[in-house]
Amino acid sequence: MLKLKQVHTQISGLHIIHDVSLEIKRGEFVALLGNNGAGKTTLFRTIAGVLKPGSGAVEFNGIPIYQMPVHKIVDLGLVLCPQGRQLFPQLSVQKNLMMGAYPLRKDKMRIQKNLDRVYELFPVLKERSHQQAGTFSGGEQQMLAIARALMSEPQMLLLDEPSVGLAPLIVQQMADVISNINHEMDTTIFLSEQNANMALNITDRGYVLESGACVLEGECQQLKNDEMVRKAYIGA
């Protein structure tokens, strides 16, 4: 479904992503592990079209997308839920969600169906649909960010650091919801996380990114048992 071939990305002359190649199949739930500054966000922004690779290729469902504008990539079904949530704080919950539905703006029935779906997934959003997003807690804002991404009916969802700044109990709730999105909604998920323990408990397999390069990949149980991963990311 997603294929990267020897991708290199630079920002302001700095070489951030180095020769990254990876593949994700339809229906998979894959983790991207790495410490702060490893290049995870830059890689996700490259996949989503926000940044253009200096060399290499990105394909989605066999279509080269690395030179496409972001909105065209979203139209194909590949959607980024960014780190930091990037909500519209002065707008209501429902207006933030409608921003996510922009690709379907001419199909009111599908928009309403998706709105009902995300409200079922996150009941607190329905209860407070007219409240300004900026008044929400961090966990509630993350729920809204994910719900907004789901409004465009993604085939594949890039989730960038959804657990950052959240209390442990909220992190577990978020993990359960993300798993449900993958299993019940048939949405392929690529999850970027510093919280390796949480990520490896819910995903199928993963990649480890260090200094912008993939240094390890494997099934989640294999990565959890890897000495380097345990020392660097799990703390055991």
VMD Tcl script that draws the C-alpha trace (Angstrom):
set ca {
  {0.00 0.00 0.00}
  {2.82 2.38 0.94}
  {6.33 2.03 -0.44}
  {9.36 4.23 0.15}
  {12.46 3.70 -1.98}
  {15.77 5.21 -0.82}
  {14.17 8.45 0.35}
  {16.39 11.39 1.32}
  {14.95 14.63 2.71}
  {16.71 17.89 3.50}
  {15.43 20.91 5.41}
  {17.28 24.22 5.02}
  {20.32 22.36 3.73}
  {20.35 19.85 6.59}
  {20.16 16.19 5.58}
  {17.43 14.83 7.90}
  {16.24 11.60 6.25}
  {18.91 9.22 4.95}
  {18.17 6.49 2.40}
  {14.92 5.24 3.99}
  {13.16 2.31 2.31}
  {10.09 0.62 3.79}
  {6.80 -1.03 2.86}
  {3.41 -1.22 4.54}
  {0.67 -3.55 3.33}
  {-3.07 -2.88 3.35}
  {-4.62 -3.47 6.78}
  {-1.33 -3.46 8.69}
  {-0.65 -1.56 11.92}
  {3.00 -0.53 11.86}
  {5.10 1.42 14.37}
  {7.88 3.92 13.66}
  {10.05 4.12 16.77}
  {12.70 6.68 17.57}
  {13.80 9.24 20.11}
  {13.01 12.93 19.87}
  {14.98 14.33 16.92}
  {15.34 10.99 15.14}
  {13.49 12.32 12.08}
  {10.10 10.65 12.55}
  {8.06 13.80 11.95}
  {10.17 14.76 8.93}
  {9.63 11.30 7.45}
  {5.86 11.51 7.98}
  {5.73 15.00 6.48}
  {7.67 13.67 3.49}
  {5.23 10.79 3.02}
  {2.24 13.15 3.32}
  {3.68 15.57 0.75}
  {4.27 18.49 3.13}
  {7.99 18.10 2.39}
  {9.41 16.91 -0.92}
  {12.24 14.35 -0.89}
  {15.53 15.40 -2.41}
  {15.81 11.94 -3.96}
  {14.08 8.59 -3.82}
  {10.40 7.77 -4.33}
  {7.16 7.44 -2.36}
  {4.31 5.34 -3.75}
  {0.77 4.89 -2.44}
  {-1.28 2.06 -3.94}
  {1.26 1.93 -6.76}
  {0.92 5.65 -7.57}
  {3.99 7.90 -7.26}
  {3.00 10.67 -4.84}
  {6.30 12.31 -3.91}
  {5.73 15.26 -6.26}
  {1.98 15.58 -5.65}
  {0.44 18.48 -3.69}
  {-0.87 17.53 -0.26}
  {-4.58 17.81 -1.11}
  {-4.19 15.36 -4.00}
  {-2.53 12.86 -1.66}
  {-5.42 13.26 0.79}
  {-7.85 12.64 -2.07}
  {-6.09 9.30 -2.69}
  {-6.78 8.27 0.92}
  {-3.46 8.96 2.71}
  {-3.97 11.32 5.65}
  {-1.57 12.73 8.27}
  {-2.69 13.41 11.84}
  {0.17 15.74 12.80}
  {2.22 15.97 15.95}
  {0.98 18.76 18.20}
  {-2.63 18.27 16.99}
  {-2.70 21.61 15.07}
  {-6.37 22.24 15.72}
  {-8.23 25.49 15.14}
  {-8.55 26.50 18.82}
  {-11.11 29.28 18.35}
  {-13.44 27.05 16.31}
  {-15.92 24.59 17.74}
  {-15.40 20.84 17.77}
  {-17.86 20.38 14.93}
  {-16.24 23.08 12.78}
  {-12.83 21.46 13.29}
  {-14.33 18.16 12.17}
  {-15.87 19.76 9.11}
  {-12.40 21.02 8.14}
  {-11.33 17.38 8.01}
  {-14.30 16.57 5.79}
  {-13.23 19.08 3.13}
  {-12.37 16.41 0.49}
  {-16.00 15.20 0.72}
  {-17.54 18.69 0.86}
  {-20.01 17.97 -1.95}
  {-21.35 14.75 -0.43}
  {-23.44 15.76 2.58}
  {-24.66 12.23 3.28}
  {-21.13 10.82 3.56}
  {-20.08 13.72 5.76}
  {-22.97 13.06 8.13}
  {-22.17 9.34 8.17}
  {-18.55 10.07 9.07}
  {-19.61 12.61 11.69}
  {-21.86 10.01 13.31}
  {-18.99 7.50 13.21}
  {-16.45 9.74 14.94}
  {-19.01 10.84 17.52}
  {-19.64 7.16 18.29}
  {-15.90 6.58 18.58}
  {-15.38 9.68 20.76}
  {-18.64 10.38 22.66}
  {-17.13 13.37 24.50}
  {-16.83 15.19 21.16}
  {-20.55 14.83 20.53}
  {-21.41 15.98 24.04}
  {-19.30 19.11 23.55}
  {-19.61 19.60 19.81}
  {-20.22 23.36 20.09}
  {-17.38 24.01 22.54}
  {-14.19 25.71 21.34}
  {-11.41 23.20 20.67}
  {-8.87 25.34 22.54}
  {-10.72 24.80 25.84}
  {-10.23 21.02 25.72}
  {-7.67 19.03 27.70}
  {-4.66 17.54 25.91}
  {-6.29 14.12 25.67}
  {-9.53 15.54 24.33}
  {-7.66 17.62 21.77}
  {-5.83 14.49 20.59}
  {-9.17 12.71 20.21}
  {-10.41 15.63 18.13}
  {-7.28 15.62 15.96}
  {-7.71 11.92 15.19}
  {-11.45 12.36 14.59}
  {-10.76 15.23 12.19}
  {-8.35 13.02 10.22}
  {-10.97 10.26 10.04}
  {-13.56 12.62 8.54}
  {-11.89 12.32 5.13}
  {-12.26 8.50 5.13}
  {-8.54 7.66 4.97}
  {-7.42 4.30 3.66}
  {-4.18 4.89 5.54}
  {-3.64 7.08 8.59}
  {-0.26 8.50 9.59}
  {-0.41 9.14 13.35}
  {2.49 11.30 14.51}
  {3.23 11.06 18.26}
  {-0.38 10.85 19.54}
  {0.71 10.09 23.14}
  {2.99 13.12 23.65}
  {2.10 15.06 26.79}
  {-0.70 12.73 27.87}
  {-1.17 11.09 31.27}
  {-0.53 7.30 31.38}
  {-4.23 6.48 31.75}
  {-5.12 8.63 28.74}
  {-2.27 7.05 26.75}
  {-3.80 3.61 27.34}
  {-7.25 4.86 26.31}
  {-5.73 6.37 23.18}
  {-3.97 3.10 22.37}
  {-7.28 1.22 22.66}
  {-9.02 3.68 20.34}
  {-6.25 3.55 17.73}
  {-6.33 -0.25 17.78}
  {-10.08 -0.12 17.24}
  {-9.64 2.19 14.24}
  {-7.25 -0.34 12.68}
  {-9.25 -3.47 13.44}
  {-12.86 -2.31 13.21}
  {-12.65 0.43 10.59}
  {-10.27 -1.40 8.25}
  {-7.85 1.53 8.30}
  {-4.14 0.92 7.74}
  {-2.12 2.80 10.38}
  {1.49 3.95 10.49}
  {2.14 5.10 14.06}
  {5.11 7.28 15.03}
  {5.92 7.01 18.73}
  {8.57 7.72 21.34}
  {6.55 5.51 23.71}
  {7.95 2.25 22.35}
  {6.35 0.06 24.99}
  {2.85 1.27 24.11}
  {3.49 1.14 20.36}
  {4.92 -2.38 20.35}
  {2.00 -3.67 22.41}
  {-0.60 -2.68 19.82}
  {1.13 -2.82 16.42}
  {1.99 -5.77 14.18}
  {5.57 -4.82 13.37}
  {7.84 -1.82 13.42}
  {10.79 0.17 12.13}
  {13.41 1.91 14.29}
  {14.65 5.30 13.08}
  {17.94 6.77 14.35}
  {19.48 9.98 13.01}
  {17.15 9.82 10.02}
  {18.01 6.26 8.99}
  {16.15 2.97 9.51}
  {18.47 0.86 11.63}
  {16.14 -2.02 12.49}
  {12.83 -3.56 11.47}
  {10.87 -6.61 12.52}
  {7.80 -8.10 14.15}
  {6.83 -6.40 17.40}
  {7.74 -9.32 19.64}
  {11.13 -9.53 17.95}
  {11.73 -5.81 18.54}
  {10.58 -6.04 22.17}
  {13.16 -8.77 22.73}
  {15.96 -6.92 20.95}
  {18.60 -5.77 23.43}
  {19.24 -2.46 21.68}
  {15.52 -1.62 21.57}
  {15.02 -2.58 25.20}
  {17.92 -0.44 26.39}
  {17.27 2.56 24.16}
  {13.48 2.72 24.02}
  {11.82 0.50 26.62}
  {14.16 1.12 29.52}
  {14.74 -2.51 30.44}
}
mol new
graphics top color blue
foreach p $ca { graphics top sphere $p radius 0.5 }
foreach p [lrange $ca 0 end-1] q [lrange $ca 1 end] { graphics top cylinder $p $q radius 0.2 }
display resetview
